[in-house]
């Protein structure tokens, strides 16, 4: 069933479906829900840190540090 159900109604349907099963299955469902929560928490993008791009620039022009003609008047 791929139908989106908003808020409280979705919670109610999940509650009904879970409580139809015996306790052993309910515990297994609880473990699976916990697994899914951890899985999707881990997918949050990590913040960049100092040096994280090290080694990514493999080529740079020989005159990279040379003054630009466009800024000659400012110097």
Biopython code that builds the backbone (N, CA, C, O; Angstrom):
import numpy as np
from Bio.PDB.StructureBuilder import StructureBuilder

atoms = [
    (1, "UNK", "N", (0.845, -1.187, 0.000)),
    (1, "UNK", "CA", (0.000, 0.000, 0.000)),
    (1, "UNK", "C", (0.885, 1.244, 0.000)),
    (1, "UNK", "O", (1.570, 1.502, 0.990)),
    (2, "UNK", "N", (0.889, 2.004, -1.057)),
    (2, "UNK", "CA", (1.744, 3.176, -1.209)),
    (2, "UNK", "C", (0.977, 4.476, -1.067)),
    (2, "UNK", "O", (1.345, 5.475, -1.687)),
    (3, "UNK", "N", (-0.056, 4.490, -0.284)),
    (3, "UNK", "CA", (-0.892, 5.668, -0.130)),
    (3, "UNK", "C", (-0.362, 6.521, 1.013)),
    (3, "UNK", "O", (-0.081, 6.003, 2.094)),
    (4, "UNK", "N", (-0.224, 7.834, 0.785)),
    (4, "UNK", "CA", (0.197, 8.752, 1.839)),
    (4, "UNK", "C", (-0.996, 9.065, 2.718)),
    (4, "UNK", "O", (-2.064, 9.438, 2.233)),
    (5, "UNK", "N", (-0.800, 8.908, 4.019)),
    (5, "UNK", "CA", (-1.869, 9.199, 4.975)),
    (5, "UNK", "C", (-1.324, 10.214, 5.969)),
    (5, "UNK", "O", (-0.354, 9.917, 6.666)),
    (6, "UNK", "N", (-1.914, 11.401, 6.055)),
    (6, "UNK", "CA", (-1.371, 12.440, 6.927)),
    (6, "UNK", "C", (-1.576, 12.159, 8.413)),
    (6, "UNK", "O", (-2.562, 11.551, 8.830)),
    (7, "UNK", "N", (-0.606, 12.626, 9.189)),
    (7, "UNK", "CA", (-0.636, 12.713, 10.639)),
    (7, "UNK", "C", (-1.281, 11.635, 11.470)),
    (7, "UNK", "O", (-0.898, 10.467, 11.396)),
    (8, "UNK", "N", (-2.266, 12.026, 12.266)),
    (8, "UNK", "CA", (-2.880, 11.143, 13.254)),
    (8, "UNK", "C", (-3.549, 9.924, 12.638)),
    (8, "UNK", "O", (-3.555, 8.850, 13.240)),
    (9, "UNK", "N", (-4.105, 10.077, 11.462)),
    (9, "UNK", "CA", (-4.758, 8.941, 10.812)),
    (9, "UNK", "C", (-3.724, 7.860, 10.489)),
    (9, "UNK", "O", (-3.986, 6.670, 10.663)),
    (10, "UNK", "N", (-2.555, 8.283, 10.020)),
    (10, "UNK", "CA", (-1.489, 7.331, 9.714)),
    (10, "UNK", "C", (-1.050, 6.611, 10.982)),
    (10, "UNK", "O", (-0.840, 5.398, 10.969)),
    (11, "UNK", "N", (-0.912, 7.346, 12.063)),
    (11, "UNK", "CA", (-0.517, 6.750, 13.338)),
    (11, "UNK", "C", (-1.553, 5.738, 13.801)),
    (11, "UNK", "O", (-1.205, 4.661, 14.286)),
    (12, "UNK", "N", (-2.834, 6.088, 13.650)),
    (12, "UNK", "CA", (-3.905, 5.187, 14.038)),
    (12, "UNK", "C", (-3.900, 3.902, 13.235)),
    (12, "UNK", "O", (-4.097, 2.819, 13.787)),
    (13, "UNK", "N", (-3.675, 4.016, 11.933)),
    (13, "UNK", "CA", (-3.628, 2.823, 11.081)),
    (13, "UNK", "C", (-2.433, 1.941, 11.437)),
    (13, "UNK", "O", (-2.547, 0.716, 11.463)),
    (14, "UNK", "N", (-1.302, 2.559, 11.707)),
    (14, "UNK", "CA", (-0.113, 1.784, 12.104)),
    (14, "UNK", "C", (-0.380, 1.053, 13.422)),
    (14, "UNK", "O", (-0.033, -0.118, 13.574)),
    (15, "UNK", "N", (-0.991, 1.746, 14.356)),
    (15, "UNK", "CA", (-1.317, 1.161, 15.657)),
    (15, "UNK", "C", (-2.223, -0.060, 15.472)),
    (15, "UNK", "O", (-1.995, -1.110, 16.071)),
    (16, "UNK", "N", (-3.254, 0.095, 14.634)),
    (16, "UNK", "CA", (-4.173, -1.028, 14.391)),
    (16, "UNK", "C", (-3.457, -2.220, 13.772)),
    (16, "UNK", "O", (-3.667, -3.360, 14.187)),
    (17, "UNK", "N", (-2.616, -1.958, 12.787)),
    (17, "UNK", "CA", (-1.915, -3.044, 12.104)),
    (17, "UNK", "C", (-0.939, -3.761, 13.029)),
    (17, "UNK", "O", (-0.828, -4.987, 12.993)),
    (18, "UNK", "N", (-0.243, -3.006, 13.847)),
    (18, "UNK", "CA", (0.735, -3.611, 14.764)),
    (18, "UNK", "C", (0.034, -4.448, 15.822)),
    (18, "UNK", "O", (0.491, -5.543, 16.151)),
    (19, "UNK", "N", (-1.068, -3.944, 16.354)),
    (19, "UNK", "CA", (-1.746, -4.637, 17.451)),
    (19, "UNK", "C", (-2.600, -5.820, 17.011)),
    (19, "UNK", "O", (-3.206, -6.487, 17.850)),
    (20, "UNK", "N", (-2.655, -6.088, 15.718)),
    (20, "UNK", "CA", (-3.314, -7.306, 15.234)),
    (20, "UNK", "C", (-2.436, -8.532, 15.443)),
    (20, "UNK", "O", (-2.925, -9.661, 15.419)),
    (21, "UNK", "N", (-1.148, -8.313, 15.647)),
    (21, "UNK", "CA", (-0.186, -9.404, 15.729)),
    (21, "UNK", "C", (0.140, -9.765, 17.178)),
    (21, "UNK", "O", (-0.073, -8.958, 18.083)),
    (22, "UNK", "N", (0.653, -10.974, 17.396)),
    (22, "UNK", "CA", (1.063, -11.374, 18.748)),
    (22, "UNK", "C", (2.274, -10.561, 19.228)),
    (22, "UNK", "O", (2.963, -9.920, 18.434)),
    (23, "UNK", "N", (2.512, -10.603, 20.521)),
    (23, "UNK", "CA", (3.579, -9.817, 21.159)),
    (23, "UNK", "C", (4.943, -10.030, 20.507)),
    (23, "UNK", "O", (5.703, -9.079, 20.325)),
    (24, "UNK", "N", (5.249, -11.269, 20.161)),
    (24, "UNK", "CA", (6.547, -11.572, 19.567)),
    (24, "UNK", "C", (6.736, -10.801, 18.259)),
    (24, "UNK", "O", (7.811, -10.255, 18.008)),
    (25, "UNK", "N", (5.707, -10.758, 17.436)),
    (25, "UNK", "CA", (5.765, -10.037, 16.163)),
    (25, "UNK", "C", (5.818, -8.531, 16.421)),
    (25, "UNK", "O", (6.497, -7.803, 15.697)),
    (26, "UNK", "N", (5.106, -8.060, 17.448)),
    (26, "UNK", "CA", (5.125, -6.638, 17.785)),
    (26, "UNK", "C", (6.531, -6.195, 18.165)),
    (26, "UNK", "O", (6.962, -5.109, 17.780)),
    (27, "UNK", "N", (7.250, -7.022, 18.914)),
    (27, "UNK", "CA", (8.633, -6.694, 19.278)),
    (27, "UNK", "C", (9.517, -6.650, 18.033)),
    (27, "UNK", "O", (10.382, -5.784, 17.909)),
    (28, "UNK", "N", (9.297, -7.575, 17.124)),
    (28, "UNK", "CA", (10.077, -7.599, 15.890)),
    (28, "UNK", "C", (9.790, -6.351, 15.046)),
    (28, "UNK", "O", (10.702, -5.769, 14.459)),
    (29, "UNK", "N", (8.527, -5.951, 14.991)),
    (29, "UNK", "CA", (8.165, -4.734, 14.271)),
    (29, "UNK", "C", (8.798, -3.503, 14.921)),
    (29, "UNK", "O", (9.256, -2.591, 14.233)),
    (30, "UNK", "N", (8.818, -3.490, 16.237)),
    (30, "UNK", "CA", (9.439, -2.386, 16.961)),
    (30, "UNK", "C", (10.930, -2.297, 16.635)),
    (30, "UNK", "O", (11.460, -1.207, 16.421)),
    (31, "UNK", "N", (11.605, -3.455, 16.599)),
    (31, "UNK", "CA", (13.024, -3.479, 16.235)),
    (31, "UNK", "C", (13.239, -2.968, 14.816)),
    (31, "UNK", "O", (14.187, -2.227, 14.555)),
    (32, "UNK", "N", (12.353, -3.368, 13.896)),
    (32, "UNK", "CA", (12.475, -2.940, 12.514)),
    (32, "UNK", "C", (12.268, -1.436, 12.381)),
    (32, "UNK", "O", (12.978, -0.775, 11.623)),
    (33, "UNK", "N", (11.309, -0.898, 13.109)),
    (33, "UNK", "CA", (11.066, 0.545, 13.090)),
    (33, "UNK", "C", (12.292, 1.278, 13.620)),
    (33, "UNK", "O", (12.695, 2.299, 13.062)),
    (34, "UNK", "N", (12.882, 0.767, 14.688)),
    (34, "UNK", "CA", (14.097, 1.374, 15.248)),
    (34, "UNK", "C", (15.236, 1.337, 14.229)),
    (34, "UNK", "O", (15.983, 2.306, 14.089)),
    (35, "UNK", "N", (15.364, 0.217, 13.521)),
    (35, "UNK", "CA", (16.377, 0.091, 12.470)),
    (35, "UNK", "C", (16.174, 1.156, 11.395)),
    (35, "UNK", "O", (17.131, 1.806, 10.974)),
    (36, "UNK", "N", (14.931, 1.336, 10.950)),
    (36, "UNK", "CA", (14.642, 2.338, 9.928)),
    (36, "UNK", "C", (14.956, 3.747, 10.414)),
    (36, "UNK", "O", (15.489, 4.561, 9.659)),
    (37, "UNK", "N", (14.630, 4.039, 11.665)),
    (37, "UNK", "CA", (14.927, 5.367, 12.211)),
    (37, "UNK", "C", (16.427, 5.628, 12.224)),
    (37, "UNK", "O", (16.868, 6.721, 11.869)),
    (38, "UNK", "N", (17.206, 4.646, 12.624)),
    (38, "UNK", "CA", (18.665, 4.803, 12.637)),
    (38, "UNK", "C", (19.212, 4.938, 11.228)),
    (38, "UNK", "O", (20.126, 5.727, 10.987)),
    (39, "UNK", "N", (18.663, 4.178, 10.302)),
    (39, "UNK", "CA", (19.119, 4.221, 8.914)),
    (39, "UNK", "C", (18.921, 5.609, 8.311)),
    (39, "UNK", "O", (19.825, 6.142, 7.667)),
    (40, "UNK", "N", (17.751, 6.191, 8.516)),
    (40, "UNK", "CA", (17.480, 7.481, 7.914)),
    (40, "UNK", "C", (18.116, 8.635, 8.679)),
    (40, "UNK", "O", (18.314, 9.707, 8.107)),
    (41, "UNK", "N", (18.441, 8.449, 9.947)),
    (41, "UNK", "CA", (19.196, 9.463, 10.679)),
    (41, "UNK", "C", (20.616, 9.512, 10.158)),
    (41, "UNK", "O", (21.206, 10.589, 10.073)),
    (42, "UNK", "N", (21.174, 8.371, 9.809)),
    (42, "UNK", "CA", (22.555, 8.298, 9.343)),
    (42, "UNK", "C", (22.732, 8.944, 7.979)),
    (42, "UNK", "O", (23.859, 9.270, 7.603)),
    (43, "UNK", "N", (21.660, 9.140, 7.229)),
    (43, "UNK", "CA", (21.753, 9.702, 5.894)),
    (43, "UNK", "C", (21.804, 11.226, 5.872)),
    (43, "UNK", "O", (21.849, 11.816, 4.793)),
    (44, "UNK", "N", (21.798, 11.873, 7.025)),
    (44, "UNK", "CA", (21.897, 13.322, 7.048)),
    (44, "UNK", "C", (23.266, 13.731, 6.505)),
    (44, "UNK", "O", (24.276, 13.103, 6.826)),
    (45, "UNK", "N", (23.302, 14.779, 5.684)),
    (45, "UNK", "CA", (24.594, 15.194, 5.132)),
    (45, "UNK", "C", (25.536, 15.692, 6.233)),
    (45, "UNK", "O", (25.125, 16.390, 7.160)),
    (46, "UNK", "N", (26.781, 15.320, 6.104)),
    (46, "UNK", "CA", (27.773, 15.751, 7.090)),
    (46, "UNK", "C", (28.268, 17.146, 6.736)),
    (46, "UNK", "O", (28.373, 17.495, 5.560)),
    (47, "UNK", "N", (28.572, 17.941, 7.756)),
    (47, "UNK", "CA", (29.084, 19.283, 7.534)),
    (47, "UNK", "C", (30.526, 19.181, 7.051)),
    (47, "UNK", "O", (31.285, 18.336, 7.526)),
    (48, "UNK", "N", (30.905, 20.044, 6.103)),
    (48, "UNK", "CA", (32.290, 20.015, 5.643)),
    (48, "UNK", "C", (33.236, 20.432, 6.770)),
    (48, "UNK", "O", (32.867, 21.221, 7.639)),
    (49, "UNK", "N", (34.429, 19.908, 6.748)),
    (49, "UNK", "CA", (35.412, 20.235, 7.766)),
    (49, "UNK", "C", (36.689, 20.699, 7.089)),
    (49, "UNK", "O", (36.886, 20.457, 5.898)),
    (50, "UNK", "N", (37.553, 21.359, 7.835)),
    (50, "UNK", "CA", (38.797, 21.894, 7.301)),
    (50, "UNK", "C", (39.636, 20.761, 6.725)),
    (50, "UNK", "O", (39.935, 19.782, 7.409)),
    (51, "UNK", "N", (40.009, 20.907, 5.468)),
    (51, "UNK", "CA", (40.858, 19.915, 4.823)),
    (51, "UNK", "C", (40.112, 18.796, 4.128)),
    (51, "UNK", "O", (40.736, 17.863, 3.623)),
    (52, "UNK", "N", (38.780, 18.867, 4.089)),
    (52, "UNK", "CA", (38.014, 17.762, 3.499)),
    (52, "UNK", "C", (38.186, 17.660, 1.987)),
    (52, "UNK", "O", (37.883, 16.616, 1.410)),
    (53, "UNK", "N", (38.660, 18.707, 1.336)),
    (53, "UNK", "CA", (38.858, 18.684, -0.116)),
    (53, "UNK", "C", (40.311, 18.400, -0.503)),
    (53, "UNK", "O", (40.671, 18.483, -1.678)),
    (54, "UNK", "N", (41.139, 18.069, 0.479)),
    (54, "UNK", "CA", (42.551, 17.801, 0.210)),
    (54, "UNK", "C", (42.679, 16.682, -0.822)),
    (54, "UNK", "O", (42.055, 15.628, -0.701)),
    (55, "UNK", "N", (43.504, 16.939, -1.839)),
    (55, "UNK", "CA", (43.724, 15.951, -2.877)),
    (55, "UNK", "C", (42.719, 16.012, -4.018)),
    (55, "UNK", "O", (42.861, 15.276, -4.995)),
    (56, "UNK", "N", (41.705, 16.871, -3.920)),
    (56, "UNK", "CA", (40.683, 16.944, -4.956)),
    (56, "UNK", "C", (41.149, 17.770, -6.163)),
    (56, "UNK", "O", (40.740, 17.495, -7.291)),
    (57, "UNK", "N", (42.006, 18.786, -5.935)),
    (57, "UNK", "CA", (42.528, 19.596, -7.030)),
    (57, "UNK", "C", (43.795, 18.901, -7.528)),
    (57, "UNK", "O", (44.813, 18.861, -6.837)),
    (58, "UNK", "N", (43.708, 18.358, -8.739)),
    (58, "UNK", "CA", (44.848, 17.587, -9.246)),
    (58, "UNK", "C", (45.667, 18.365, -10.268)),
    (58, "UNK", "O", (46.785, 17.962, -10.587)),
    (59, "UNK", "N", (45.137, 19.475, -10.789)),
    (59, "UNK", "CA", (45.867, 20.270, -11.762)),
    (59, "UNK", "C", (45.577, 21.732, -11.530)),
    (59, "UNK", "O", (44.447, 22.114, -11.228)),
    (60, "UNK", "N", (46.627, 22.564, -11.676)),
    (60, "UNK", "CA", (46.466, 24.001, -11.535)),
    (60, "UNK", "C", (47.391, 24.670, -12.550)),
    (60, "UNK", "O", (48.520, 24.224, -12.756)),
    (61, "UNK", "N", (46.925, 25.710, -13.165)),
    (61, "UNK", "CA", (47.701, 26.424, -14.168)),
    (61, "UNK", "C", (49.009, 26.938, -13.577)),
    (61, "UNK", "O", (49.071, 27.298, -12.401)),
    (62, "UNK", "N", (50.050, 26.968, -14.400)),
    (62, "UNK", "CA", (51.364, 27.443, -13.932)),
    (62, "UNK", "C", (51.331, 28.906, -13.518)),
    (62, "UNK", "O", (52.079, 29.312, -12.629)),
    (63, "UNK", "N", (50.473, 29.704, -14.150)),
    (63, "UNK", "CA", (50.410, 31.125, -13.817)),
    (63, "UNK", "C", (49.241, 31.449, -12.874)),
    (63, "UNK", "O", (48.706, 32.558, -12.909)),
    (64, "UNK", "N", (48.856, 30.507, -12.052)),
    (64, "UNK", "CA", (47.720, 30.684, -11.139)),
    (64, "UNK", "C", (47.901, 31.894, -10.234)),
    (64, "UNK", "O", (46.951, 32.646, -10.013)),
    (65, "UNK", "N", (49.099, 32.092, -9.709)),
    (65, "UNK", "CA", (49.358, 33.191, -8.775)),
    (65, "UNK", "C", (49.763, 34.487, -9.465)),
    (65, "UNK", "O", (49.992, 35.494, -8.794)),
    (66, "UNK", "N", (49.854, 34.480, -10.782)),
    (66, "UNK", "CA", (50.242, 35.690, -11.513)),
    (66, "UNK", "C", (49.122, 36.723, -11.436)),
    (66, "UNK", "O", (47.948, 36.355, -11.402)),
    (67, "UNK", "N", (49.471, 38.023, -11.407)),
    (67, "UNK", "CA", (48.437, 39.067, -11.361)),
    (67, "UNK", "C", (47.556, 39.025, -12.601)),
    (67, "UNK", "O", (48.030, 38.732, -13.699)),
    (68, "UNK", "N", (46.288, 39.314, -12.423)),
    (68, "UNK", "CA", (45.337, 39.333, -13.523)),
    (68, "UNK", "C", (45.374, 40.685, -14.229)),
    (68, "UNK", "O", (45.506, 41.727, -13.589)),
    (69, "UNK", "N", (45.256, 40.655, -15.548)),
    (69, "UNK", "CA", (45.262, 41.891, -16.341)),
    (69, "UNK", "C", (44.086, 42.793, -15.945)),
    (69, "UNK", "O", (44.223, 44.017, -15.944)),
    (70, "UNK", "N", (42.962, 42.216, -15.617)),
    (70, "UNK", "CA", (41.772, 43.008, -15.281)),
    (70, "UNK", "C", (41.968, 43.878, -14.049)),
    (70, "UNK", "O", (41.307, 44.907, -13.915)),
    (71, "UNK", "N", (42.865, 43.487, -13.144)),
    (71, "UNK", "CA", (43.063, 44.229, -11.893)),
    (71, "UNK", "C", (44.342, 45.053, -11.914)),
    (71, "UNK", "O", (44.790, 45.514, -10.865)),
    (72, "UNK", "N", (44.936, 45.249, -13.081)),
    (72, "UNK", "CA", (46.191, 45.999, -13.177)),
    (72, "UNK", "C", (46.031, 47.428, -12.664)),
    (72, "UNK", "O", (46.943, 47.971, -12.041)),
    (73, "UNK", "N", (44.859, 48.045, -12.930)),
    (73, "UNK", "CA", (44.621, 49.423, -12.481)),
    (73, "UNK", "C", (44.524, 49.538, -10.975)),
    (73, "UNK", "O", (44.789, 50.611, -10.433)),
    (74, "UNK", "N", (44.163, 48.496, -10.291)),
    (74, "UNK", "CA", (44.002, 48.526, -8.840)),
    (74, "UNK", "C", (45.319, 48.359, -8.102)),
    (74, "UNK", "O", (45.393, 48.634, -6.904)),
    (75, "UNK", "N", (46.336, 47.923, -8.778)),
    (75, "UNK", "CA", (47.616, 47.645, -8.107)),
    (75, "UNK", "C", (48.558, 48.825, -8.153)),
    (75, "UNK", "O", (49.671, 48.748, -7.633)),
]
sb = StructureBuilder()
sb.init_structure("model")
sb.init_model(0)
sb.init_chain("A")
sb.init_seg("    ")
for serial, (resi, resn, name, xyz) in enumerate(atoms, 1):
    if name == "N":
        sb.init_residue(resn, " ", resi, " ")
    sb.init_atom(name, np.array(xyz, "f"), 0.0, 1.0, " ", f" {name:<3s}", serial, name[0])
structure = sb.get_structure()
